[in-house]
Amino acid sequence: MSRVLVTGAASGLGAALVARFVAEGHQVLSTDLAEDSPDGGTTYLKLDVRSPDDWDAAVAWCEQNWGGLDILVNNAGIATGGRIDVETLDEWDRVVDINLMGVVRGCRAFVPLFKQQRSGQIVNTASAAGLVHPPMMSSYNTVKAGVVALSETLSHELHPYGVSVSVACPSFFRTNLADSIRGADSAMGATARQLIEKSPRTADDIAAAVLDGIKKKRFLIIPDRPAALAWRTKRFARPLYDRQMRKIAARARQRAEGKDG
């Protein structure tokens, strides 16, 4: 039985991961922005991933109540995107602060504990967008690629201490993540919402595959076929990948110009 902390646990993939961990008998600390647990089903702690003080409080809670931590799941994040000349710099600051620096803060907070224990596992939720980079998603692609890069760096850096690192890279799946989309590029936001809401995959489908990867301590967890296919196409058939991305860009341009006009 592991001691697990999950950020962004109130909904979407976070909630699905919590349910899976609990069903398997693990101790779970659910964290999110609300003052109180939305469902009351697990131990809950308010944690804003933008707040170093909240992270310090989470470490203290784990030490005081559990005597440590086995698995840190840095899952909290928002959806964003847009054309480079439309999305604002404030929007860039927001997604960097939450999706990238939120993960950095979590790792910085718990790594000293993991080093002291000589054990632990960090699981960072990135996205297929961290591996393949569609047009009109520059801010989201950038932060998710940063999470992949951070995860790989730490997988090597922390190996001597017995700490493993995994990074999950799912493609679109049905969740309320679309509710976090906001910003100047409404045309791209509408497209992203449609892709999320019409996906045949559920958060529980992704959570099941991610949990399997965590158990196997797999570094790169690609939990669905579309994400795996896109990644393999980029690696082994780059000209085909480039043609597909340019087709996406052409269609997006037509839709955007229709809305902008």
C-alpha positions as CSV (number, residue, x, y, z in Angstrom):
1,M,0.0,0.0,0.0
2,S,1.4,3.3,-1.1
3,R,1.0,6.8,0.3
4,V,-0.1,9.0,-2.7
5,L,-0.6,12.7,-3.2
6,V,-2.6,13.9,-6.3
7,T,-2.9,17.5,-7.3
8,G,-5.9,18.7,-9.4
9,A,-7.8,15.9,-7.8
10,A,-11.3,17.4,-7.7
11,S,-12.2,16.5,-11.3
12,G,-11.1,15.1,-14.6
13,L,-8.0,12.8,-14.7
14,G,-7.1,13.8,-11.1
15,A,-10.4,12.5,-9.8
16,A,-10.2,9.3,-11.9
17,L,-6.6,8.6,-10.6
18,V,-7.7,9.1,-7.0
19,A,-10.6,6.7,-7.5
20,R,-8.3,4.1,-9.0
21,F,-5.7,4.5,-6.2
22,V,-8.4,4.2,-3.5
23,A,-9.9,1.2,-5.2
24,E,-6.6,-0.6,-5.0
25,G,-6.2,0.2,-1.3
26,H,-3.7,3.0,-1.3
27,Q,-3.7,5.9,1.1
28,V,-4.5,9.0,-0.9
29,L,-4.3,12.7,-0.2
30,S,-6.4,14.6,-2.7
31,T,-5.5,18.2,-3.3
32,D,-7.1,21.0,-5.3
33,L,-8.0,24.7,-5.1
34,A,-11.2,24.4,-3.0
35,E,-11.1,24.9,0.7
36,D,-13.0,21.7,1.3
37,S,-13.2,18.4,-0.6
38,P,-15.8,18.4,-3.3
39,D,-16.9,14.8,-2.5
40,G,-15.6,14.1,1.0
41,G,-14.5,10.7,-0.1
42,T,-10.8,11.0,0.6
43,T,-8.4,12.9,2.8
44,Y,-8.3,16.4,1.3
45,L,-5.9,19.3,1.5
46,K,-6.2,22.7,-0.2
47,L,-3.2,23.1,-2.5
48,D,-2.7,25.9,-5.1
49,V,0.2,24.7,-7.2
50,R,1.2,28.3,-7.7
51,S,1.8,28.7,-3.9
52,P,5.1,27.7,-2.4
53,D,3.5,28.0,1.0
54,D,0.8,25.5,0.1
55,W,3.5,23.1,-1.2
56,D,5.4,23.4,2.1
57,A,2.2,22.7,4.0
58,A,1.6,19.6,1.9
59,V,5.1,18.3,2.7
60,A,4.5,19.0,6.4
61,W,1.2,17.2,6.3
62,C,2.7,14.1,4.7
63,E,5.6,14.0,7.2
64,Q,3.3,14.5,10.2
65,N,0.5,12.2,9.2
66,W,2.2,9.5,7.1
67,G,5.8,9.8,8.0
68,G,6.7,10.4,4.3
69,L,5.3,9.9,0.8
70,D,5.6,7.2,-1.8
71,I,4.0,8.7,-5.0
72,L,3.7,12.4,-5.9
73,V,1.3,12.9,-8.9
74,N,1.7,16.4,-10.3
75,N,-1.5,16.5,-12.3
76,A,-3.1,19.9,-11.9
77,G,-3.3,21.9,-15.1
78,I,-5.4,24.1,-17.4
79,A,-6.2,24.0,-21.1
80,T,-5.0,26.9,-23.3
81,G,-3.9,27.6,-26.8
82,G,-4.1,30.1,-29.6
83,R,-2.2,31.6,-32.5
84,I,1.0,33.2,-31.5
85,D,-0.1,36.7,-32.6
86,V,-3.5,36.4,-30.9
87,E,-2.9,34.7,-27.5
88,T,-1.8,37.3,-25.0
89,L,1.3,37.4,-22.9
90,D,-0.8,37.3,-19.8
91,E,-2.3,34.0,-21.0
92,W,1.2,32.7,-21.5
93,D,2.2,33.7,-18.0
94,R,-0.9,32.0,-16.6
95,V,-0.3,28.6,-18.3
96,V,3.4,28.7,-17.5
97,D,2.7,29.4,-13.9
98,I,0.2,26.6,-13.5
99,N,1.1,23.8,-16.0
100,L,4.9,24.1,-15.8
101,M,6.0,26.0,-12.7
102,G,3.3,24.1,-10.7
103,V,5.1,20.9,-11.5
104,V,8.5,22.5,-10.8
105,R,7.3,23.6,-7.4
106,G,5.9,20.2,-6.6
107,C,9.1,18.5,-7.5
108,R,11.2,21.0,-5.5
109,A,9.0,20.6,-2.5
110,F,9.1,16.8,-2.3
111,V,12.5,15.9,-3.7
112,P,14.3,16.6,-0.4
113,L,11.9,14.2,1.4
114,F,12.4,11.6,-1.3
115,K,16.2,11.9,-1.1
116,Q,16.1,11.5,2.6
117,Q,13.9,8.4,2.3
118,R,16.0,7.0,-0.6
119,S,12.7,6.2,-2.3
120,G,9.7,7.7,-4.0
121,Q,8.1,8.1,-7.4
122,I,7.2,11.4,-9.2
123,V,4.5,11.1,-11.8
124,N,4.0,14.3,-13.9
125,T,1.0,14.7,-16.1
126,A,2.1,16.2,-19.4
127,S,0.2,15.5,-22.7
128,A,0.7,14.2,-26.2
129,A,1.2,17.9,-26.9
130,G,4.5,17.5,-25.0
131,L,5.7,15.0,-27.7
132,V,4.0,16.2,-30.8
133,H,3.3,19.9,-31.5
134,P,0.2,20.8,-33.5
135,P,-0.2,24.4,-34.8
136,M,-2.2,27.0,-32.9
137,M,-1.2,25.5,-29.6
138,S,2.1,27.1,-28.9
139,S,1.7,27.9,-25.2
140,Y,0.2,24.5,-24.3
141,N,2.8,22.6,-26.4
142,T,5.6,24.6,-24.9
143,V,4.7,24.0,-21.2
144,K,3.9,20.3,-21.8
145,A,7.2,19.8,-23.6
146,G,8.8,21.5,-20.6
147,V,7.1,19.0,-18.3
148,V,8.5,16.1,-20.4
149,A,12.0,17.6,-20.4
150,L,11.9,18.2,-16.6
151,S,10.7,14.7,-16.1
152,E,13.5,13.2,-18.1
153,T,16.1,15.4,-16.4
154,L,14.9,14.3,-13.0
155,S,14.7,10.6,-13.9
156,H,18.5,10.7,-14.3
157,E,19.2,13.2,-11.5
158,L,17.2,11.3,-8.9
159,H,18.1,7.7,-9.9
160,P,21.1,7.5,-7.5
161,Y,18.6,8.2,-4.7
162,G,16.2,5.4,-5.6
163,V,13.6,7.9,-6.9
164,S,11.8,7.1,-10.1
165,V,10.0,9.5,-12.4
166,S,7.2,8.9,-14.9
167,V,5.5,11.3,-17.3
168,A,2.0,10.7,-18.7
169,C,1.2,11.9,-22.2
170,P,-2.4,11.4,-23.2
171,S,-4.2,12.8,-26.2
172,F,-7.7,14.4,-25.9
173,F,-10.1,12.6,-23.6
174,R,-13.5,13.6,-22.2
175,T,-13.2,15.8,-19.2
176,N,-14.1,19.2,-17.8
177,L,-10.7,20.5,-18.8
178,A,-12.4,22.5,-21.6
179,D,-14.0,24.7,-18.9
180,S,-10.6,26.1,-18.1
181,I,-10.1,27.4,-21.7
182,R,-10.2,31.2,-21.9
183,G,-8.4,33.8,-23.8
184,A,-8.2,36.0,-26.8
185,D,-8.2,33.3,-29.5
186,S,-11.8,32.2,-29.2
187,A,-11.7,30.4,-32.6
188,M,-8.9,28.1,-31.4
189,G,-10.6,27.7,-28.0
190,A,-13.8,26.4,-29.7
191,T,-11.8,23.9,-31.7
192,A,-10.0,22.6,-28.6
193,R,-13.3,22.3,-26.7
194,Q,-14.8,20.3,-29.5
195,L,-11.8,17.9,-29.6
196,I,-12.1,17.3,-25.8
197,E,-15.8,16.9,-25.7
198,K,-16.1,14.6,-28.7
199,S,-13.3,12.2,-27.7
200,P,-14.3,8.6,-27.3
201,R,-12.0,8.2,-24.4
202,T,-12.9,8.9,-20.8
203,A,-10.8,10.1,-17.9
204,D,-11.1,6.7,-16.3
205,D,-9.8,5.0,-19.5
206,I,-6.7,7.2,-19.3
207,A,-6.4,6.7,-15.5
208,A,-6.3,2.9,-15.8
209,A,-3.5,3.1,-18.4
210,V,-1.6,5.6,-16.4
211,L,-1.8,3.5,-13.2
212,D,-0.5,0.5,-15.1
213,G,2.5,2.6,-16.2
214,I,3.1,3.8,-12.6
215,K,3.1,0.3,-11.3
216,K,5.7,-0.7,-13.9
217,K,7.7,2.5,-13.2
218,R,7.7,3.2,-16.9
219,F,9.2,6.6,-17.7
220,L,7.1,7.5,-20.7
221,I,3.4,6.6,-20.2
222,I,1.5,7.0,-23.5
223,P,-2.0,5.8,-22.4
224,D,-4.0,5.8,-25.6
225,R,-3.6,4.8,-29.2
226,P,-3.9,8.2,-30.9
227,A,-1.1,9.6,-28.8
228,A,1.1,6.6,-29.4
229,L,0.4,6.7,-33.2
230,A,1.2,10.4,-33.4
231,W,4.4,10.0,-31.5
232,R,5.5,7.1,-33.7
233,T,4.7,9.0,-36.8
234,K,6.8,11.9,-35.7
235,R,9.7,9.6,-34.8
236,F,9.7,7.3,-37.8
237,A,7.8,9.0,-40.6
238,R,8.6,12.7,-40.2
239,P,7.6,13.8,-43.7
240,L,4.1,12.3,-43.1
241,Y,3.9,13.9,-39.7
242,D,4.8,17.3,-41.2
243,R,2.2,17.0,-43.9
244,Q,-0.5,16.1,-41.4
245,M,0.4,19.1,-39.2
246,R,0.3,21.5,-42.2
247,K,-3.1,20.2,-43.1
248,I,-4.3,20.9,-39.6
249,A,-2.8,24.4,-39.8
250,A,-4.6,25.0,-43.2
251,R,-8.0,23.9,-41.8
252,A,-7.5,25.9,-38.6
253,R,-6.7,29.0,-40.7
254,Q,-9.9,28.6,-42.7
255,R,-12.0,28.2,-39.5
256,A,-10.2,31.1,-37.8
257,E,-10.5,33.5,-40.7
258,G,-14.2,32.6,-41.0
259,K,-14.8,33.5,-37.4
260,D,-12.5,36.5,-37.4
261,G,-14.2,37.8,-40.5
